[in-house]
Amino acid sequence: MLALSSLTAVPAFAQHHVSATVSQSNQTSFKIEEPAFVIYLSNAGQIADFSVNARGKFAYDLHGRLEKAGPIAIDYDLHNRIEKIGDESISYDLHGRVEKIGTLRISYDLHNRIDQIGDTRISYDFHGRVDNID
């Protein structure tokens, strides 16, 4: 993803750092940084990518998915979604959107776009593009 602009807000919980990255094709993803990992969410609440901040031996499961990076384990649910990275659980709503990462809650607007990550609010313009993060 080619980042053209980045909007950053630091919520009340110091361990969570939330920023938005806009690609050259105007696709927005939200980067949630934790001490042990980084998750990128699409504005529709799907995990677009993730990385683990670890050193050491890497291990993969029978499906080729990363299951351990150094001391950090990654668990998957029956729908092939990440359900835990290290000590942080990831939960999903009935629509398959991420609703919680550890204690960090994620909510959605009537158009199924992320409108809040923890204390960070996200608004969109008339064309559905991210307008403001605060």
C-alpha positions as CSV (number, residue, x, y, z in Angstrom):
1,M,0.0,0.0,0.0
2,L,1.4,3.4,-1.0
3,A,0.7,5.9,1.8
4,L,-0.1,9.3,0.5
5,S,-1.3,10.8,3.7
6,S,-1.5,9.7,7.3
7,L,-3.8,11.1,10.0
8,T,-2.9,10.3,13.6
9,A,-4.7,10.4,16.9
10,V,-3.6,9.1,20.2
11,P,-6.5,7.8,22.3
12,A,-6.7,8.0,26.1
13,F,-5.2,4.4,26.4
14,A,-1.4,5.0,25.8
15,Q,-0.8,1.5,24.5
16,H,-3.2,2.0,21.6
17,H,-2.1,4.2,18.7
18,V,-4.6,4.7,15.9
19,S,-3.8,6.3,12.5
20,A,-5.3,6.2,9.1
21,T,-3.5,5.5,5.9
22,V,-4.9,6.5,2.5
23,S,-3.6,4.7,-0.6
24,Q,-3.0,6.1,-4.0
25,S,-6.4,4.7,-5.0
26,N,-8.1,6.5,-2.1
27,Q,-8.6,3.3,-0.1
28,T,-8.4,4.0,3.7
29,S,-7.2,1.6,6.3
30,F,-6.8,2.1,10.0
31,K,-3.6,1.1,11.7
32,I,-3.9,0.0,15.3
33,E,-0.5,-0.3,17.0
34,E,-0.1,-2.4,20.1
35,P,3.2,-3.1,21.9
36,A,3.4,-6.6,20.4
37,F,1.6,-6.2,17.0
38,V,0.1,-3.9,14.4
39,I,-3.3,-4.5,12.8
40,Y,-4.6,-2.8,9.7
41,L,-8.4,-2.7,9.4
42,S,-10.3,-1.7,6.3
43,N,-13.0,0.9,6.9
44,A,-15.5,-1.9,6.7
45,G,-13.9,-3.6,9.7
46,Q,-12.0,-6.5,8.1
47,I,-8.4,-7.2,9.0
48,A,-6.5,-6.2,5.9
49,D,-3.1,-7.0,7.3
50,F,-1.1,-7.5,10.5
51,S,2.4,-7.6,11.7
52,V,4.0,-9.0,14.8
53,N,6.8,-7.2,16.7
54,A,8.9,-10.2,17.6
55,R,12.2,-11.9,17.1
56,G,13.0,-15.6,17.2
57,K,11.7,-18.7,15.5
58,F,8.6,-18.5,13.3
59,A,6.2,-21.4,13.0
60,Y,3.3,-22.1,10.6
61,D,0.2,-24.3,10.9
62,L,-0.9,-26.9,8.4
63,H,-2.8,-24.2,6.4
64,G,0.4,-22.1,6.0
65,R,-0.8,-19.4,8.5
66,L,1.6,-17.9,10.9
67,E,1.0,-19.4,14.3
68,K,4.0,-18.3,16.3
69,A,6.5,-15.4,15.9
70,G,9.2,-15.7,18.6
71,P,7.3,-15.8,21.9
72,I,4.0,-14.5,20.3
73,A,1.3,-17.0,19.4
74,I,-1.4,-16.3,16.8
75,D,-4.7,-18.2,17.0
76,Y,-7.4,-18.5,14.4
77,D,-11.2,-19.2,14.7
78,L,-13.2,-21.7,12.6
79,H,-13.8,-18.9,10.0
80,N,-10.1,-18.5,9.4
81,R,-10.1,-15.1,11.2
82,I,-7.4,-14.1,13.7
83,E,-8.9,-14.5,17.2
84,K,-5.8,-13.9,19.3
85,I,-2.4,-12.4,19.0
86,G,-0.3,-12.9,22.1
87,D,-2.5,-12.0,25.1
88,E,-4.9,-9.8,23.1
89,S,-8.2,-11.4,21.9
90,I,-10.0,-10.2,18.8
91,S,-13.7,-10.5,18.6
92,Y,-16.1,-10.1,15.7
93,D,-19.8,-9.0,15.5
94,L,-22.5,-10.9,13.7
95,H,-21.5,-9.3,10.4
96,G,-17.9,-10.5,10.6
97,R,-16.5,-7.1,11.4
98,V,-13.9,-6.7,14.1
99,E,-15.6,-5.3,17.2
100,K,-12.9,-5.6,19.8
101,I,-9.1,-5.9,20.0
102,G,-8.2,-6.6,23.6
103,T,-10.1,-3.9,25.5
104,L,-10.2,-1.6,22.4
105,R,-13.8,-1.3,21.1
106,I,-14.6,-0.6,17.4
107,S,-18.0,0.7,16.3
108,Y,-19.6,1.3,12.9
109,D,-21.9,3.9,11.4
110,L,-25.1,3.1,9.4
111,H,-23.1,2.7,6.2
112,N,-21.0,-0.1,7.9
113,R,-17.9,2.1,8.1
114,I,-15.7,2.3,11.2
115,D,-16.7,5.5,13.1
116,Q,-14.9,4.9,16.3
117,I,-11.8,3.0,17.5
118,G,-11.5,3.3,21.3
119,D,-11.8,7.1,22.0
120,T,-10.8,8.0,18.5
121,R,-13.7,9.2,16.4
122,I,-13.7,9.0,12.6
123,S,-16.0,11.0,10.3
124,Y,-16.5,10.8,6.5
125,D,-17.3,13.4,3.8
126,F,-20.2,13.3,1.4
127,H,-18.3,11.0,-0.9
128,G,-17.5,8.4,1.8
129,R,-13.8,9.5,2.2
130,V,-12.3,9.9,5.7
131,D,-12.9,13.6,6.6
132,N,-11.6,13.8,10.2
133,I,-10.0,11.7,13.0
134,D,-10.0,13.0,16.5
